[in-house]
Amino acid sequence: MLFQYNWQVREEWLQWCRGISASELTKERAGGMGSFRLTLLHIIDVEYSWVRAYMGKLDIEIDLASYYTIDEIEDLSNKLQQEYREYLSEWTHDIENQMVYASWLNQSFTKGEIIRHIIVHEIHHIGQLSIWAREMEMKPVSANFIDRGLADK
Amino acid sequence: MLFQYNWQVREEWLQWCRGISASELTKERAGGMGSFRLTLLHIIDVEYSWVRAYMGKLDIEIDLASYYTIDEIEDLSNKLQQEYREYLSEWTHDIENQMVYASWLNQSFTKGEIIRHIIVHEIHHIGQLSIWAREMEMKPVSANFIDRGLADK
């Protein structure tokens, strides 16, 4: 359910970014990954690496330089989600303590840890975007979990 | 487990704030609740309101003006957590769909929704603090969920 929340909020931020110029999208800012563009790509990239590890697959690096426009970033996000949307929806509590190896850290974690790590990671970076929005005197996307129709999903 | 994460990160931010001056703590900034002090108090206040509703208790407003120093904010946070730490640890999946009334919104939600709303709310605001830290050229608290010893709690 928190994945659905994150993906809904991410989609709203992608739409939000259509209301700013390409130079604002890529402008260097303090914190996060340094810009709206790089922070959004970082969210997508990190989710992909962890989900691949979670699925027992090898890590695939994403070439961030290939994704400049919101259309490109959104397509990437949708394409990757399709790869694992169904797989993740099969989560049950018995797999909580199954171990997973993260090659880029040369370390193992439980599946429960990884799922929570991915969830927290995106919410944290989205909070950062909201500050940049306010600094541009624009209204950020709502971060509320309630009132998104996610109660019974 | 995500509550434990949030409380651990909150405590680290409270300690982090001991490394900045009182004027930096209360300085007005764009976004969040407008300052480190008010954003930290807002996290505590919102958690308290929702947890009270979750417990079927009446909302108690916190007088934010009474808490100025980090010691005062930390004492408040610890005192309130003691009120419901044990209660929240008794979460089971059968209560997911129990309804709860939030008086200040005059609206009802499931307990599952409320729990996730509280969790997301804190992570989001903590992400905001990390931008302000970077703007002050200081290293923020790590937001990582992994490597906190939370796997088997």
Contacts between the chains, C-beta under 8 A, distances in Angstrom:
chain1	res1	chain2	res2	distance
A	1	B	112	7.5
A	1	B	116	6.5
A	2	B	116	6.1
A	2	B	119	7.9
A	2	B	120	7.2
A	5	B	116	7.2
A	5	B	120	6.7
A	30	B	131	6.6
A	30	B	134	4.3
A	30	B	135	4.5
A	31	B	130	5.8
A	31	B	131	4.0
A	31	B	133	7.3
A	31	B	134	3.3
A	31	B	135	6.8
A	31	B	140	7.5
A	32	B	130	7.8
A	32	B	131	6.6
A	32	B	134	7.8
A	97	B	151	8.0
A	97	B	152	7.5
A	109	B	146	5.8
A	109	B	151	7.0
A	110	B	151	5.0
A	110	B	152	7.7
A	112	B	1	7.5
A	112	B	151	6.8
A	113	B	145	6.7
A	113	B	146	5.6
A	113	B	150	7.2
A	113	B	151	4.8
A	114	B	146	7.7
A	116	B	1	6.5
A	116	B	2	6.1
A	116	B	5	7.2
A	116	B	145	4.9
A	116	B	150	7.7
A	117	B	144	6.9
A	117	B	145	4.0
A	117	B	146	5.0
A	119	B	2	7.9
A	119	B	145	8.0
A	120	B	2	7.3
A	120	B	5	6.7
A	120	B	123	5.6
A	120	B	143	6.6
A	120	B	144	8.0
A	120	B	145	4.6
A	121	B	143	7.2
A	121	B	144	8.0
A	121	B	145	7.5
A	123	B	120	5.6
A	123	B	123	4.1
A	123	B	124	5.6
A	123	B	127	6.8
A	124	B	123	5.6
A	124	B	124	7.8
A	124	B	126	6.6
A	124	B	127	4.2
A	124	B	130	7.3
A	124	B	143	4.3
A	125	B	127	6.3
A	126	B	124	6.6
A	126	B	127	6.6
A	127	B	123	6.8
A	127	B	124	4.2
A	127	B	125	6.3
A	127	B	126	6.6
A	127	B	127	2.3
A	127	B	128	4.8
A	127	B	130	7.7
A	128	B	127	4.8
A	128	B	128	6.9
A	128	B	130	6.2
A	128	B	131	4.9
A	130	B	31	5.8
A	130	B	32	7.8
A	130	B	124	7.3
A	130	B	127	7.6
A	130	B	128	6.2
A	131	B	30	6.6
A	131	B	31	4.0
A	131	B	32	6.7
A	131	B	128	5.0
A	131	B	131	4.2
A	131	B	132	7.0
A	132	B	131	7.0
A	133	B	31	7.3
A	134	B	30	4.4
A	134	B	31	3.4
A	134	B	32	7.8
A	135	B	30	4.5
A	135	B	31	6.8
A	140	B	31	7.5
A	143	B	120	6.6
A	143	B	121	7.2
A	143	B	124	4.3
A	144	B	117	6.9
A	144	B	120	8.0
A	144	B	121	7.9
A	145	B	113	6.8
A	145	B	116	5.0
A	145	B	117	4.0
A	145	B	119	8.0
A	145	B	120	4.6
A	145	B	121	7.5
A	146	B	109	5.8
A	146	B	113	5.7
A	146	B	114	7.7
A	146	B	117	4.9
A	150	B	113	7.2
A	150	B	116	7.8
A	151	B	109	7.1
A	151	B	110	5.0
A	151	B	112	6.8
A	151	B	113	4.8
A	152	B	97	7.5
A	152	B	110	7.7
